[in-house]
Amino acid sequence: MRRRDFLLSLFSSIILAPINALAALWNKPAFEATQLADATKHLTIDAEIISLDIKIIAPERAESGAVVPVEVISNIANTEAIAILVEKNPTPLIANFMFSNGAEPYVVTRIKMAETSEIKVIVKAGNQYFTQVKSVVVLENGCG
C-alpha cells in the first residue's frame, strides 16, 4: 500500500510540475483588470515609447468583433514579450506572449473586440517598453 501511495505521489508531482511552472507565469491581476491603465500597471509597464518598428496587421473594419484576425511583427532587437490590449473590451489585456532563446517576435492570432477601438501592442525589450496602435471599426459586437 505504501509503495502505491509513493508512486501516486511521485506521478502527481511529475505531472503537476509543468502546470505549476505555467501558473507562475500567469499574471492573473493583469488579465482580470477592467481598465487599460490597471492592466499595464500589473504588467509593470511604467513608460512606453512609440515605435514604428512594431507592425500591426488587422482589418480596418471587422464585420464581427467575435473574430478579428491580428498579426504582430516586432522588428525591435531583443524582443522579450508582446502584449495585445483592446481598451474598450471588458478586460483589455487579450494576450501576453513571451519569447526566449532568439525566438522570432511574430504573432498571429484571432481576438474578440467588444466595439470599435484601438488595438494596442506593447513590446518589451530589455528594460524598455515600446508601443504601437491600430484602430479597428467593429460593425457587430463580439463580446456579449
Secondary structure, DSSP 8 states (H G I E B T S, - for coil): -HHHHHHHHHHHHHHHHHHHHHHHH--HHHHH-SSHHHHHHHTT----EE-TTEEEE--SEES-TT-EEEEEEE-STTEEEEEEEETTSSS-EEEEEE--TT---EEEEEE--SSSEEEEEEEEETTEEEEEEEEEEESS----
